[in-house]
Amino acid sequence: MSTPDTQPDGPKPGAPKRPDRGFMIMMAVLGLAFGLPTVYSGGVMVGQAFGSGEFPAIGFVVQLALGLMLAGFGLAAMIAVVKSFVGTSNGKD
């Protein structure tokens, strides 16, 4: 029979853990690398369909929406990377 641990399971007191900047940079680059070309090609196809007086196929609209989502995620990750290097505005790190 073993004795129970007296220390509670939970977050340890102390400084908060530093963000993994390498992972955040990778996610930002991947989001932008896949999102921006997808937005461009989806926008061209949707714009061409509207320009010819037709309604675009649902696949073109889905591609444009997916590209916007990926590009937005990449931009948000890039902002998080920049904020992790800059720190907070109140002087604390």
Backbone torsions as a table, in degrees:
resi	resn	phi	psi	omega
1	MET	NA	132.6	-177.8
2	SER	-102.4	158.9	178.7
3	THR	-89.5	144.4	179.9
4	PRO	-73.0	150.3	176.5
5	ASP	-70.1	141.1	-179.8
6	THR	-91.9	-12.3	180.0
7	GLN	-89.3	134.5	-179.8
8	PRO	-72.1	150.0	174.9
9	ASP	-85.1	115.4	-179.1
10	GLY	-179.3	-176.6	-179.7
11	PRO	-65.6	139.6	179.4
12	LYS	-78.3	141.4	177.5
13	PRO	-69.9	151.8	179.1
14	GLY	137.5	-162.7	-177.9
15	ALA	-71.0	147.1	176.8
16	PRO	-67.6	152.9	-178.7
17	LYS	-70.9	138.9	179.0
18	ARG	-70.6	144.0	178.9
19	PRO	-70.2	151.8	177.7
20	ASP	-82.2	95.8	-174.3
21	ARG	-67.7	-35.3	-179.7
22	GLY	-60.9	-43.2	178.6
23	PHE	-66.3	-40.3	-180.0
24	MET	-65.5	-40.0	177.6
25	ILE	-64.5	-41.5	178.6
26	MET	-62.0	-43.1	-180.0
27	MET	-67.0	-36.8	178.3
28	ALA	-65.4	-45.2	-179.2
29	VAL	-65.5	-43.2	179.7
30	LEU	-66.0	-42.0	178.8
31	GLY	-61.2	-43.5	179.5
32	LEU	-73.9	-37.1	-178.0
33	ALA	-66.0	-35.3	178.8
34	PHE	-93.2	-29.0	-175.6
35	GLY	-76.3	-45.0	-175.5
36	LEU	-65.3	-45.3	175.9
37	PRO	-65.2	-32.4	178.7
38	THR	-68.1	-40.3	176.3
39	VAL	-62.9	-43.6	-178.0
40	TYR	-62.4	-51.4	-176.7
41	SER	-68.2	-38.7	177.1
42	GLY	-65.3	-39.2	178.2
43	GLY	-66.2	-37.8	178.1
44	VAL	-64.5	-43.7	-178.1
45	MET	-68.2	-42.2	179.0
46	VAL	-67.3	-42.5	178.7
47	GLY	-64.4	-37.7	178.7
48	GLN	-66.6	-39.6	179.2
49	ALA	-66.2	-44.4	178.0
50	PHE	-66.2	-34.8	179.9
51	GLY	-66.1	-30.1	179.4
52	SER	-88.9	4.2	176.1
53	GLY	86.9	13.4	179.5
54	GLU	-112.5	165.1	173.6
55	PHE	-89.7	135.2	-176.3
56	PRO	-68.5	153.3	177.4
57	ALA	-65.2	153.8	-176.5
58	ILE	-63.1	-30.1	178.6
59	GLY	-64.3	-37.2	178.2
60	PHE	-66.4	-41.1	179.9
61	VAL	-66.7	-40.6	178.0
62	VAL	-64.9	-40.6	178.2
63	GLN	-62.9	-43.1	178.2
64	LEU	-63.1	-42.8	179.6
65	ALA	-65.3	-41.1	178.5
66	LEU	-64.7	-41.7	178.0
67	GLY	-63.2	-41.7	177.7
68	LEU	-63.8	-38.3	178.7
69	MET	-65.9	-45.5	179.3
70	LEU	-65.0	-42.9	179.5
71	ALA	-65.5	-39.4	176.9
72	GLY	-64.2	-40.0	177.0
73	PHE	-64.7	-41.3	178.4
74	GLY	-64.4	-41.0	177.9
75	LEU	-66.7	-39.4	177.5
76	ALA	-64.5	-40.0	177.7
77	ALA	-66.7	-36.9	178.4
78	MET	-66.4	-39.0	176.9
79	ILE	-64.5	-39.2	178.0
80	ALA	-64.6	-37.5	177.3
81	VAL	-64.2	-46.3	-179.9
82	VAL	-62.1	-42.7	179.6
83	LYS	-65.6	-32.9	179.3
84	SER	-70.1	-28.7	176.6
85	PHE	-80.6	-34.9	-176.1
86	VAL	-76.5	-40.0	-175.0
87	GLY	91.8	-166.6	-178.5
88	THR	-92.2	164.3	-175.8
89	SER	-84.6	-11.0	-178.4
90	ASN	-90.8	10.3	175.9
91	GLY	94.5	-11.3	178.1
92	LYS	-88.0	156.1	179.7
93	ASP	-100.1	NA	NA
